[in-house]
Each structure stands twice: as structure tokens, then as C-alpha cells.
Amino acid sequence: WALVYNGYGDRLLNFVHDEYLYWLWPHELQTHIPIIENLMVNAMRSSVIPDVKVGVETTCCKFWDKKACEFTKLTWSPDGLPILEDPPFVKELLTKKGA
């Protein structure tokens, strides 16, 4: 609810157990990801499991994929935009189709 309360409700694509799938424009990643991570961690600490160390691992990709690139490991272009590679499943599909 902290994410919705802070204006991120309209960006939620899906919620699966412990994953929140959000859309952001590439130029928004550096601004919004730290805010989203902070909201998630603080909500868990304050209301769910205050005595357990909580963390998040944010990944970024064009399409949802469990093997997407971690936000902290992204490569950035000179103009400050992330270079988002196709996720592994897309590369595999393109290989199978001979593209």
C-alpha cells in the first residue's frame, strides 16, 4: 500500500507473491527506483517483519524475465539512459526463429 499511497499505483503491472512489476520510462529509472526500493523496505520493516533484515533486488528489462539485469549492474549510455538488452528468453526465441 505504501507504493500506491505514494503515487505508484498507476504504474503497477502485476504483483506476484514477492515481486512487484512496474513500468518506468528509461529516463526515470535513476530517480524512481531508489524511491520504490525505499518504500518497499520501509513498509516491510514497519508493519510486517520489523525484526528481520529486509532488502530488495531490482531488475530492469524491456520484457519481464527472471534473468533480467540488476539495476545496480546496468550499463548507461553517455546521455544518461540505461542500455537495456533483450532478456534471455527473447534472445532464445529470436535464435530459434533464425532472426
C-alpha positions in Angstrom: 0.0 0.0 0.0 2.9 2.3 0.5 3.6 2.3 -3.2 0.0 3.1 -4.1 -0.2 5.8 -1.4 3.0 7.4 -2.8 1.7 7.6 -6.4 3.0 4.4 -7.9 -0.4 2.6 -8.1 -1.0 3.5 -11.7 2.4 2.0 -12.7 1.8 -1.4 -11.3 1.6 -4.1 -14.0 1.5 -7.1 -11.8 2.1 -8.4 -8.3 3.3 -12.0 -7.9 4.0 -13.2 -4.4 7.0 -11.1 -3.5 7.5 -9.3 -6.8 6.1 -6.0 -8.0 6.3 -5.4 -11.7 6.3 -1.7 -12.5 6.8 0.2 -15.7 9.1 3.2 -15.9 10.5 5.1 -18.8 14.2 4.6 -19.2 15.0 8.2 -18.2 13.0 7.7 -14.9 15.0 4.7 -13.6 17.6 6.5 -11.6 15.1 8.8 -9.9 12.2 6.3 -9.1 14.0 3.0 -8.4 15.6 4.2 -5.2 12.3 5.7 -4.0 10.4 2.5 -4.8 13.0 0.3 -3.1 13.0 2.5 0.0 9.2 2.4 0.2 9.1 -1.4 -0.1 11.8 -2.0 2.5 10.4 0.6 5.0 6.9 -0.8 4.7 8.1 -4.4 5.4 10.2 -3.2 8.3 7.5 -1.1 9.9 4.4 -3.3 9.5 5.3 -6.9 8.6 8.7 -8.1 9.9 10.4 -5.4 11.9 13.0 -7.8 13.4 14.2 -9.3 10.1 16.7 -7.7 7.8 14.9 -6.8 4.6 16.3 -6.0 1.2 15.2 -5.7 -2.5 16.8 -6.7 -5.7 15.6 -4.5 -8.6 16.0 -5.7 -12.2 15.3 -3.8 -15.4 14.3 -5.1 -18.8 12.1 -4.5 -21.8 10.2 -7.6 -21.1 9.7 -9.4 -17.7 12.3 -12.1 -17.2 13.6 -13.7 -14.1 17.1 -13.3 -15.5 16.9 -9.6 -16.2 19.8 -7.3 -15.5 20.0 -6.0 -11.9 19.6 -2.2 -11.7 22.9 -1.8 -10.0 24.7 -3.6 -12.9 23.1 -1.7 -15.8 25.3 -0.1 -18.4 24.5 3.6 -19.0 24.8 5.5 -22.3 26.7 8.8 -22.4 23.3 10.7 -22.4 22.4 9.0 -19.1 19.9 6.4 -20.4 20.2 2.7 -19.5 21.2 0.2 -22.2 18.6 -2.5 -21.8 19.4 -5.6 -23.6 16.8 -8.1 -24.7 16.2 -10.6 -21.9 17.5 -14.2 -22.4 14.1 -15.6 -23.4 13.7 -13.1 -26.2 17.2 -13.8 -27.5 16.4 -17.5 -27.4 13.1 -17.0 -29.3 14.9 -14.9 -32.0 17.6 -17.6 -32.3 15.1 -20.4 -32.7 13.3 -18.4 -35.5 16.6 -17.7 -37.2 16.4 -14.0 -36.8 
